[in-house]
Amino acid sequence: MADSTVIECASACTVTVVHEFALPLLNLSVEDAVSITWHIAAVWVVAWVFRQVFRLINPPGAVEESES
């Protein structure tokens, strides 16, 4: 994946330079990416369910009438 450059010296030494740009987020396997996606989707679903339950209990536009 990384490009390597080999530099050969006249005095029998070899230097290998490897240029690599690595971000941990981009080095995920497919299984890890799917797992993270499912966890994020699960959090969104739980939040949506809580919102729907809250809207069922307290509908928008409902005004409480106070006794005068």
N, CA, C and O atoms as a Maestro MAE file, in Angstrom:
{
 s_m_m2io_version
 :::
 2.0.0
}

f_m_ct {
 s_m_title
 :::
 protein
 m_atom[272] {
  # First column is atom index #
  i_m_mmod_type
  r_m_x_coord
  r_m_y_coord
  r_m_z_coord
  i_m_residue_number
  s_m_chain_name
  s_m_pdb_residue_name
  s_m_pdb_atom_name
  i_m_atomic_number
  :::
  1 25 0.821 -1.187 0.000 1 A "MET " " N  " 7
  2 3 0.000 0.000 0.000 1 A "MET " " CA " 6
  3 2 0.870 1.258 0.000 1 A "MET " " C  " 6
  4 15 0.587 2.223 -0.710 1 A "MET " " O  " 8
  5 25 1.923 1.231 0.800 2 A "ALA " " N  " 7
  6 3 2.807 2.385 0.866 2 A "ALA " " CA " 6
  7 2 3.883 2.249 -0.202 2 A "ALA " " C  " 6
  8 15 4.361 1.150 -0.482 2 A "ALA " " O  " 8
  9 25 4.253 3.368 -0.788 3 A "ASP " " N  " 7
  10 3 5.318 3.369 -1.786 3 A "ASP " " CA " 6
  11 2 6.658 3.390 -1.061 3 A "ASP " " C  " 6
  12 15 6.849 4.171 -0.129 3 A "ASP " " O  " 8
  13 25 7.574 2.545 -1.481 4 A "SER " " N  " 7
  14 3 8.900 2.535 -0.858 4 A "SER " " CA " 6
  15 2 9.936 2.949 -1.885 4 A "SER " " C  " 6
  16 15 9.824 2.643 -3.072 4 A "SER " " O  " 8
  17 25 10.924 3.639 -1.407 5 A "THR " " N  " 7
  18 3 12.026 4.085 -2.249 5 A "THR " " CA " 6
  19 2 13.303 3.447 -1.716 5 A "THR " " C  " 6
  20 15 13.618 3.581 -0.534 5 A "THR " " O  " 8
  21 25 14.026 2.766 -2.568 6 A "VAL " " N  " 7
  22 3 15.268 2.116 -2.161 6 A "VAL " " CA " 6
  23 2 16.424 2.942 -2.682 6 A "VAL " " C  " 6
  24 15 16.512 3.238 -3.874 6 A "VAL " " O  " 8
  25 25 17.306 3.307 -1.772 7 A "ILE " " N  " 7
  26 3 18.499 4.083 -2.134 7 A "ILE " " CA " 6
  27 2 19.703 3.191 -1.882 7 A "ILE " " C  " 6
  28 15 19.905 2.721 -0.762 7 A "ILE " " O  " 8
  29 25 20.490 2.957 -2.896 8 A "GLU " " N  " 7
  30 3 21.676 2.115 -2.749 8 A "GLU " " CA " 6
  31 2 22.919 2.992 -2.732 8 A "GLU " " C  " 6
  32 15 23.120 3.845 -3.597 8 A "GLU " " O  " 8
  33 25 23.729 2.758 -1.738 9 A "CYS " " N  " 7
  34 3 24.967 3.527 -1.583 9 A "CYS " " CA " 6
  35 2 26.122 2.790 -2.265 9 A "CYS " " C  " 6
  36 15 26.043 1.587 -2.513 9 A "CYS " " O  " 8
  37 25 27.165 3.507 -2.555 10 A "ALA " " N  " 7
  38 3 28.338 2.910 -3.194 10 A "ALA " " CA " 6
  39 2 29.114 2.040 -2.213 10 A "ALA " " C  " 6
  40 15 29.856 1.152 -2.633 10 A "ALA " " O  " 8
  41 25 28.958 2.275 -0.935 11 A "SER " " N  " 7
  42 3 29.745 1.529 0.060 11 A "SER " " CA " 6
  43 2 28.945 0.370 0.665 11 A "SER " " C  " 6
  44 15 29.079 0.091 1.856 11 A "SER " " O  " 8
  45 25 28.140 -0.286 -0.113 12 A "ALA " " N  " 7
  46 3 27.411 -1.491 0.270 12 A "ALA " " CA " 6
  47 2 26.401 -1.269 1.387 12 A "ALA " " C  " 6
  48 15 26.216 -2.153 2.222 12 A "ALA " " O  " 8
  49 25 25.763 -0.149 1.425 13 A "CYS " " N  " 7
  50 3 24.679 0.065 2.374 13 A "CYS " " CA " 6
  51 2 23.396 0.283 1.575 13 A "CYS " " C  " 6
  52 15 23.435 0.807 0.461 13 A "CYS " " O  " 8
  53 25 22.284 -0.110 2.135 14 A "THR " " N  " 7
  54 3 20.996 0.070 1.475 14 A "THR " " CA " 6
  55 2 20.060 0.769 2.440 14 A "THR " " C  " 6
  56 15 19.918 0.350 3.589 14 A "THR " " O  " 8
  57 25 19.426 1.827 1.980 15 A "VAL " " N  " 7
  58 3 18.472 2.581 2.791 15 A "VAL " " CA " 6
  59 2 17.119 2.466 2.119 15 A "VAL " " C  " 6
  60 15 16.992 2.724 0.922 15 A "VAL " " O  " 8
  61 25 16.109 2.082 2.880 16 A "THR " " N  " 7
  62 3 14.754 1.991 2.355 16 A "THR " " CA " 6
  63 2 13.898 3.032 3.059 16 A "THR " " C  " 6
  64 15 13.808 3.048 4.286 16 A "THR " " O  " 8
  65 25 13.275 3.893 2.281 17 A "VAL " " N  " 7
  66 3 12.406 4.934 2.817 17 A "VAL " " CA " 6
  67 2 10.974 4.585 2.432 17 A "VAL " " C  " 6
  68 15 10.674 4.373 1.257 17 A "VAL " " O  " 8
  69 25 10.098 4.527 3.422 18 A "VAL " " N  " 7
  70 3 8.700 4.199 3.175 18 A "VAL " " CA " 6
  71 2 7.860 5.426 3.503 18 A "VAL " " C  " 6
  72 15 7.905 5.952 4.615 18 A "VAL " " O  " 8
  73 25 7.098 5.866 2.518 19 A "HIS " " N  " 7
  74 3 6.184 6.988 2.714 19 A "HIS " " CA " 6
  75 2 4.783 6.423 2.871 19 A "HIS " " C  " 6
  76 15 4.250 5.796 1.955 19 A "HIS " " O  " 8
  77 25 4.192 6.647 4.032 20 A "GLU " " N  " 7
  78 3 2.869 6.085 4.285 20 A "GLU " " CA " 6
  79 2 2.018 7.123 5.004 20 A "GLU " " C  " 6
  80 15 2.434 7.715 5.999 20 A "GLU " " O  " 8
  81 25 0.838 7.323 4.483 21 A "PHE " " N  " 7
  82 3 -0.143 8.214 5.105 21 A "PHE " " CA " 6
  83 2 -1.239 7.332 5.679 21 A "PHE " " C  " 6
  84 15 -2.016 6.728 4.940 21 A "PHE " " O  " 8
  85 25 -1.293 7.263 6.992 22 A "ALA " " N  " 7
  86 3 -2.234 6.338 7.617 22 A "ALA " " CA " 6
  87 2 -3.110 7.062 8.622 22 A "ALA " " C  " 6
  88 15 -2.619 7.739 9.526 22 A "ALA " " O  " 8
  89 25 -4.396 6.910 8.453 23 A "LEU " " N  " 7
  90 3 -5.367 7.381 9.431 23 A "LEU " " CA " 6
  91 2 -6.094 6.154 9.975 23 A "LEU " " C  " 6
  92 15 -6.549 5.318 9.194 23 A "LEU " " O  " 8
  93 25 -6.214 6.028 11.292 24 A "PRO " " N  " 7
  94 3 -6.868 4.839 11.838 24 A "PRO " " CA " 6
  95 2 -8.297 4.655 11.331 24 A "PRO " " C  " 6
  96 15 -8.750 3.525 11.147 24 A "PRO " " O  " 8
  97 25 -8.997 5.744 11.108 25 A "LEU " " N  " 7
  98 3 -10.375 5.648 10.641 25 A "LEU " " CA " 6
  99 2 -10.451 5.056 9.239 25 A "LEU " " C  " 6
  100 15 -11.426 4.382 8.909 25 A "LEU " " O  " 8
  101 25 -9.442 5.296 8.413 26 A "LEU " " N  " 7
  102 3 -9.455 4.790 7.053 26 A "LEU " " CA " 6
  103 2 -8.905 3.369 6.944 26 A "LEU " " C  " 6
  104 15 -8.990 2.754 5.881 26 A "LEU " " O  " 8
  105 25 -8.347 2.847 8.018 27 A "ASN " " N  " 7
  106 3 -7.772 1.501 7.985 27 A "ASN " " CA " 6
  107 2 -8.716 0.464 8.579 27 A "ASN " " C  " 6
  108 15 -8.258 -0.549 9.107 27 A "ASN " " O  " 8
  109 25 -10.015 0.693 8.505 28 A "LEU " " N  " 7
  110 3 -10.987 -0.246 9.036 28 A "LEU " " CA " 6
  111 2 -11.223 -1.395 8.068 28 A "LEU " " C  " 6
  112 15 -11.170 -1.231 6.849 28 A "LEU " " O  " 8
  113 25 -11.480 -2.546 8.641 29 A "SER " " N  " 7
  114 3 -11.908 -3.652 7.794 29 A "SER " " CA " 6
  115 2 -13.398 -3.464 7.497 29 A "SER " " C  " 6
  116 15 -14.065 -2.637 8.119 29 A "SER " " O  " 8
  117 25 -13.900 -4.227 6.560 30 A "VAL " " N  " 7
  118 3 -15.313 -4.125 6.193 30 A "VAL " " CA " 6
  119 2 -16.196 -4.510 7.386 30 A "VAL " " C  " 6
  120 15 -17.227 -3.884 7.630 30 A "VAL " " O  " 8
  121 25 -15.785 -5.539 8.120 31 A "GLU " " N  " 7
  122 3 -16.563 -5.985 9.268 31 A "GLU " " CA " 6
  123 2 -16.626 -4.904 10.350 31 A "GLU " " C  " 6
  124 15 -17.679 -4.684 10.949 31 A "GLU " " O  " 8
  125 25 -15.497 -4.230 10.599 32 A "ASP " " N  " 7
  126 3 -15.478 -3.156 11.595 32 A "ASP " " CA " 6
  127 2 -16.355 -1.987 11.164 32 A "ASP " " C  " 6
  128 15 -17.070 -1.410 11.984 32 A "ASP " " O  " 8
  129 25 -16.304 -1.638 9.887 33 A "ALA " " N  " 7
  130 3 -17.121 -0.530 9.382 33 A "ALA " " CA " 6
  131 2 -18.610 -0.851 9.492 33 A "ALA " " C  " 6
  132 15 -19.406 0.012 9.863 33 A "ALA " " O  " 8
  133 25 -18.986 -2.081 9.172 34 A "VAL " " N  " 7
  134 3 -20.390 -2.491 9.286 34 A "VAL " " CA " 6
  135 2 -20.831 -2.463 10.738 34 A "VAL " " C  " 6
  136 15 -21.947 -2.037 11.037 34 A "VAL " " O  " 8
  137 25 -19.981 -2.906 11.635 35 A "SER " " N  " 7
  138 3 -20.305 -2.903 13.062 35 A "SER " " CA " 6
  139 2 -20.533 -1.476 13.561 35 A "SER " " C  " 6
  140 15 -21.498 -1.219 14.281 35 A "SER " " O  " 8
  141 25 -19.659 -0.557 13.187 36 A "ILE " " N  " 7
  142 3 -19.824 0.838 13.606 36 A "ILE " " CA " 6
  143 2 -21.097 1.423 13.008 36 A "ILE " " C  " 6
  144 15 -21.818 2.154 13.687 36 A "ILE " " O  " 8
  145 25 -21.382 1.110 11.752 37 A "THR " " N  " 7
  146 3 -22.596 1.612 11.106 37 A "THR " " CA " 6
  147 2 -23.840 1.129 11.820 37 A "THR " " C  " 6
  148 15 -24.768 1.908 12.038 37 A "THR " " O  " 8
  149 25 -23.879 -0.162 12.195 38 A "TRP " " N  " 7
  150 3 -25.038 -0.695 12.908 38 A "TRP " " CA " 6
  151 2 -25.210 -0.039 14.268 38 A "TRP " " C  " 6
  152 15 -26.339 0.216 14.688 38 A "TRP " " O  " 8
  153 25 -24.118 0.238 14.960 39 A "HIS " " N  " 7
  154 3 -24.221 0.888 16.265 39 A "HIS " " CA " 6
  155 2 -24.744 2.321 16.132 39 A "HIS " " C  " 6
  156 15 -25.570 2.754 16.936 39 A "HIS " " O  " 8
  157 25 -24.278 3.042 15.144 40 A "ILE " " N  " 7
  158 3 -24.770 4.405 14.925 40 A "ILE " " CA " 6
  159 2 -26.249 4.381 14.558 40 A "ILE " " C  " 6
  160 15 -27.027 5.193 15.060 40 A "ILE " " O  " 8
  161 25 -26.639 3.461 13.692 41 A "ALA " " N  " 7
  162 3 -28.052 3.351 13.312 41 A "ALA " " CA " 6
  163 2 -28.911 2.981 14.516 41 A "ALA " " C  " 6
  164 15 -30.030 3.477 14.648 41 A "ALA " " O  " 8
  165 25 -28.412 2.123 15.389 42 A "ALA " " N  " 7
  166 3 -29.174 1.739 16.579 42 A "ALA " " CA " 6
  167 2 -29.401 2.931 17.507 42 A "ALA " " C  " 6
  168 15 -30.480 3.074 18.081 42 A "ALA " " O  " 8
  169 25 -28.395 3.781 17.654 43 A "VAL " " N  " 7
  170 3 -28.553 4.978 18.488 43 A "VAL " " CA " 6
  171 2 -29.614 5.897 17.890 43 A "VAL " " C  " 6
  172 15 -30.442 6.441 18.621 43 A "VAL " " O  " 8
  173 25 -29.600 6.075 16.571 44 A "TRP " " N  " 7
  174 3 -30.606 6.911 15.910 44 A "TRP " " CA " 6
  175 2 -32.011 6.334 16.091 44 A "TRP " " C  " 6
  176 15 -32.962 7.081 16.322 44 A "TRP " " O  " 8
  177 25 -32.145 5.021 15.989 45 A "VAL " " N  " 7
  178 3 -33.458 4.384 16.148 45 A "VAL " " CA " 6
  179 2 -33.981 4.559 17.571 45 A "VAL " " C  " 6
  180 15 -35.158 4.857 17.771 45 A "VAL " " O  " 8
  181 25 -33.117 4.376 18.547 46 A "VAL " " N  " 7
  182 3 -33.536 4.558 19.948 46 A "VAL " " CA " 6
  183 2 -33.965 6.010 20.184 46 A "VAL " " C  " 6
  184 15 -34.969 6.255 20.852 46 A "VAL " " O  " 8
  185 25 -33.221 6.959 19.650 47 A "ALA " " N  " 7
  186 3 -33.593 8.367 19.806 47 A "ALA " " CA " 6
  187 2 -34.929 8.655 19.128 47 A "ALA " " C  " 6
  188 15 -35.753 9.394 19.668 47 A "ALA " " O  " 8
  189 25 -35.149 8.073 17.946 48 A "TRP " " N  " 7
  190 3 -36.415 8.286 17.243 48 A "TRP " " CA " 6
  191 2 -37.577 7.693 18.029 48 A "TRP " " C  " 6
  192 15 -38.648 8.296 18.092 48 A "TRP " " O  " 8
  193 25 -37.382 6.511 18.633 49 A "VAL " " N  " 7
  194 3 -38.438 5.889 19.438 49 A "VAL " " CA " 6
  195 2 -38.752 6.760 20.646 49 A "VAL " " C  " 6
  196 15 -39.924 6.972 20.959 49 A "VAL " " O  " 8
  197 25 -37.738 7.266 21.326 50 A "PHE " " N  " 7
  198 3 -37.977 8.162 22.463 50 A "PHE " " CA " 6
  199 2 -38.754 9.400 22.024 50 A "PHE " " C  " 6
  200 15 -39.652 9.853 22.734 50 A "PHE " " O  " 8
  201 25 -38.416 9.948 20.861 51 A "ARG " " N  " 7
  202 3 -39.120 11.131 20.369 51 A "ARG " " CA " 6
  203 2 -40.587 10.819 20.089 51 A "ARG " " C  " 6
  204 15 -41.467 11.618 20.410 51 A "ARG " " O  " 8
  205 25 -40.846 9.667 19.496 52 A "GLN " " N  " 7
  206 3 -42.224 9.293 19.197 52 A "GLN " " CA " 6
  207 2 -43.024 9.055 20.477 52 A "GLN " " C  " 6
  208 15 -44.192 9.438 20.555 52 A "GLN " " O  " 8
  209 25 -42.418 8.436 21.466 53 A "VAL " " N  " 7
  210 3 -43.104 8.223 22.741 53 A "VAL " " CA " 6
  211 2 -43.381 9.560 23.410 53 A "VAL " " C  " 6
  212 15 -44.469 9.762 23.949 53 A "VAL " " O  " 8
  213 25 -42.426 10.470 23.386 54 A "PHE " " N  " 7
  214 3 -42.624 11.792 23.972 54 A "PHE " " CA " 6
  215 2 -43.745 12.541 23.251 54 A "PHE " " C  " 6
  216 15 -44.570 13.193 23.893 54 A "PHE " " O  " 8
  217 25 -43.778 12.451 21.916 55 A "ARG " " N  " 7
  218 3 -44.835 13.121 21.162 55 A "ARG " " CA " 6
  219 2 -46.191 12.478 21.407 55 A "ARG " " C  " 6
  220 15 -47.212 13.160 21.316 55 A "ARG " " O  " 8
  221 25 -46.232 11.193 21.713 56 A "LEU " " N  " 7
  222 3 -47.478 10.516 22.035 56 A "LEU " " CA " 6
  223 2 -48.002 10.985 23.388 56 A "LEU " " C  " 6
  224 15 -49.202 11.202 23.559 56 A "LEU " " O  " 8
  225 25 -47.098 11.137 24.339 57 A "ILE " " N  " 7
  226 3 -47.486 11.594 25.671 57 A "ILE " " CA " 6
  227 2 -47.834 13.073 25.663 57 A "ILE " " C  " 6
  228 15 -48.812 13.479 26.290 57 A "ILE " " O  " 8
  229 25 -47.062 13.874 24.973 58 A "ASN " " N  " 7
  230 3 -47.244 15.323 24.950 58 A "ASN " " CA " 6
  231 2 -47.304 15.779 23.496 58 A "ASN " " C  " 6
  232 15 -46.287 16.198 22.943 58 A "ASN " " O  " 8
  233 25 -48.500 15.704 22.852 59 A "PRO " " N  " 7
  234 3 -48.588 16.059 21.439 59 A "PRO " " CA " 6
  235 2 -48.268 17.543 21.197 59 A "PRO " " C  " 6
  236 15 -48.543 18.390 22.047 59 A "PRO " " O  " 8
  237 25 -47.695 17.840 20.047 60 A "PRO " " N  " 7
  238 3 -47.386 19.251 19.743 60 A "PRO " " CA " 6
  239 2 -48.675 20.040 19.569 60 A "PRO " " C  " 6
  240 15 -49.647 19.545 18.997 60 A "PRO " " O  " 8
  241 25 -48.674 21.257 20.063 61 A "GLY " " N  " 7
  242 3 -49.866 22.107 19.959 61 A "GLY " " CA " 6
  243 2 -50.838 21.905 21.095 61 A "GLY " " C  " 6
  244 15 -51.840 22.615 21.185 61 A "GLY " " O  " 8
  245 25 -50.565 20.959 21.959 62 A "ALA " " N  " 7
  246 3 -51.467 20.743 23.094 62 A "ALA " " CA " 6
  247 2 -51.228 21.843 24.109 62 A "ALA " " C  " 6
  248 15 -50.093 22.104 24.507 62 A "ALA " " O  " 8
  249 25 -52.294 22.475 24.517 63 A "VAL " " N  " 7
  250 3 -52.195 23.557 25.480 63 A "VAL " " CA " 6
  251 2 -52.893 23.115 26.758 63 A "VAL " " C  " 6
  252 15 -54.029 22.640 26.737 63 A "VAL " " O  " 8
  253 25 -52.197 23.281 27.849 64 A "GLU " " N  " 7
  254 3 -52.817 22.951 29.132 64 A "GLU " " CA " 6
  255 2 -53.678 24.124 29.567 64 A "GLU " " C  " 6
  256 15 -53.238 25.274 29.554 64 A "GLU " " O  " 8
  257 25 -54.913 23.818 29.954 65 A "GLU " " N  " 7
  258 3 -55.796 24.866 30.431 65 A "GLU " " CA " 6
  259 2 -55.666 24.943 31.940 65 A "GLU " " C  " 6
  260 15 -55.830 23.946 32.643 65 A "GLU " " O  " 8
  261 25 -55.372 26.126 32.424 66 A "SER " " N  " 7
  262 3 -55.255 26.296 33.870 66 A "SER " " CA " 6
  263 2 -56.606 26.731 34.419 66 A "SER " " C  " 6
  264 15 -57.377 27.433 33.764 66 A "SER " " O  " 8
  265 25 -56.861 26.288 35.645 67 A "GLU " " N  " 7
  266 3 -58.137 26.658 36.280 67 A "GLU " " CA " 6
  267 2 -58.022 28.076 36.829 67 A "GLU " " C  " 6
  268 15 -57.057 28.417 37.513 67 A "GLU " " O  " 8
  269 25 -59.010 28.882 36.521 68 A "SER " " N  " 7
  270 3 -58.982 30.260 36.990 68 A "SER " " CA " 6
  271 2 -59.887 30.428 38.191 68 A "SER " " C  " 6
  272 15 -59.997 31.528 38.732 68 A "SER " " O  " 8
  :::
 }
 m_bond[271] {
  # First column is bond index #
  i_m_from
  i_m_to
  i_m_order
  :::
  1 1 2 1
  2 2 3 1
  3 3 4 2
  4 3 5 1
  5 5 6 1
  6 6 7 1
  7 7 8 2
  8 7 9 1
  9 9 10 1
  10 10 11 1
  11 11 12 2
  12 11 13 1
  13 13 14 1
  14 14 15 1
  15 15 16 2
  16 15 17 1
  17 17 18 1
  18 18 19 1
  19 19 20 2
  20 19 21 1
  21 21 22 1
  22 22 23 1
  23 23 24 2
  24 23 25 1
  25 25 26 1
  26 26 27 1
  27 27 28 2
  28 27 29 1
  29 29 30 1
  30 30 31 1
  31 31 32 2
  32 31 33 1
  33 33 34 1
  34 34 35 1
  35 35 36 2
  36 35 37 1
  37 37 38 1
  38 38 39 1
  39 39 40 2
  40 39 41 1
  41 41 42 1
  42 42 43 1
  43 43 44 2
  44 43 45 1
  45 45 46 1
  46 46 47 1
  47 47 48 2
  48 47 49 1
  49 49 50 1
  50 50 51 1
  51 51 52 2
  52 51 53 1
  53 53 54 1
  54 54 55 1
  55 55 56 2
  56 55 57 1
  57 57 58 1
  58 58 59 1
  59 59 60 2
  60 59 61 1
  61 61 62 1
  62 62 63 1
  63 63 64 2
  64 63 65 1
  65 65 66 1
  66 66 67 1
  67 67 68 2
  68 67 69 1
  69 69 70 1
  70 70 71 1
  71 71 72 2
  72 71 73 1
  73 73 74 1
  74 74 75 1
  75 75 76 2
  76 75 77 1
  77 77 78 1
  78 78 79 1
  79 79 80 2
  80 79 81 1
  81 81 82 1
  82 82 83 1
  83 83 84 2
  84 83 85 1
  85 85 86 1
  86 86 87 1
  87 87 88 2
  88 87 89 1
  89 89 90 1
  90 90 91 1
  91 91 92 2
  92 91 93 1
  93 93 94 1
  94 94 95 1
  95 95 96 2
  96 95 97 1
  97 97 98 1
  98 98 99 1
  99 99 100 2
  100 99 101 1
  101 101 102 1
  102 102 103 1
  103 103 104 2
  104 103 105 1
  105 105 106 1
  106 106 107 1
  107 107 108 2
  108 107 109 1
  109 109 110 1
  110 110 111 1
  111 111 112 2
  112 111 113 1
  113 113 114 1
  114 114 115 1
  115 115 116 2
  116 115 117 1
  117 117 118 1
  118 118 119 1
  119 119 120 2
  120 119 121 1
  121 121 122 1
  122 122 123 1
  123 123 124 2
  124 123 125 1
  125 125 126 1
  126 126 127 1
  127 127 128 2
  128 127 129 1
  129 129 130 1
  130 130 131 1
  131 131 132 2
  132 131 133 1
  133 133 134 1
  134 134 135 1
  135 135 136 2
  136 135 137 1
  137 137 138 1
  138 138 139 1
  139 139 140 2
  140 139 141 1
  141 141 142 1
  142 142 143 1
  143 143 144 2
  144 143 145 1
  145 145 146 1
  146 146 147 1
  147 147 148 2
  148 147 149 1
  149 149 150 1
  150 150 151 1
  151 151 152 2
  152 151 153 1
  153 153 154 1
  154 154 155 1
  155 155 156 2
  156 155 157 1
  157 157 158 1
  158 158 159 1
  159 159 160 2
  160 159 161 1
  161 161 162 1
  162 162 163 1
  163 163 164 2
  164 163 165 1
  165 165 166 1
  166 166 167 1
  167 167 168 2
  168 167 169 1
  169 169 170 1
  170 170 171 1
  171 171 172 2
  172 171 173 1
  173 173 174 1
  174 174 175 1
  175 175 176 2
  176 175 177 1
  177 177 178 1
  178 178 179 1
  179 179 180 2
  180 179 181 1
  181 181 182 1
  182 182 183 1
  183 183 184 2
  184 183 185 1
  185 185 186 1
  186 186 187 1
  187 187 188 2
  188 187 189 1
  189 189 190 1
  190 190 191 1
  191 191 192 2
  192 191 193 1
  193 193 194 1
  194 194 195 1
  195 195 196 2
  196 195 197 1
  197 197 198 1
  198 198 199 1
  199 199 200 2
  200 199 201 1
  201 201 202 1
  202 202 203 1
  203 203 204 2
  204 203 205 1
  205 205 206 1
  206 206 207 1
  207 207 208 2
  208 207 209 1
  209 209 210 1
  210 210 211 1
  211 211 212 2
  212 211 213 1
  213 213 214 1
  214 214 215 1
  215 215 216 2
  216 215 217 1
  217 217 218 1
  218 218 219 1
  219 219 220 2
  220 219 221 1
  221 221 222 1
  222 222 223 1
  223 223 224 2
  224 223 225 1
  225 225 226 1
  226 226 227 1
  227 227 228 2
  228 227 229 1
  229 229 230 1
  230 230 231 1
  231 231 232 2
  232 231 233 1
  233 233 234 1
  234 234 235 1
  235 235 236 2
  236 235 237 1
  237 237 238 1
  238 238 239 1
  239 239 240 2
  240 239 241 1
  241 241 242 1
  242 242 243 1
  243 243 244 2
  244 243 245 1
  245 245 246 1
  246 246 247 1
  247 247 248 2
  248 247 249 1
  249 249 250 1
  250 250 251 1
  251 251 252 2
  252 251 253 1
  253 253 254 1
  254 254 255 1
  255 255 256 2
  256 255 257 1
  257 257 258 1
  258 258 259 1
  259 259 260 2
  260 259 261 1
  261 261 262 1
  262 262 263 1
  263 263 264 2
  264 263 265 1
  265 265 266 1
  266 266 267 1
  267 267 268 2
  268 267 269 1
  269 269 270 1
  270 270 271 1
  271 271 272 2
  :::
 }
}
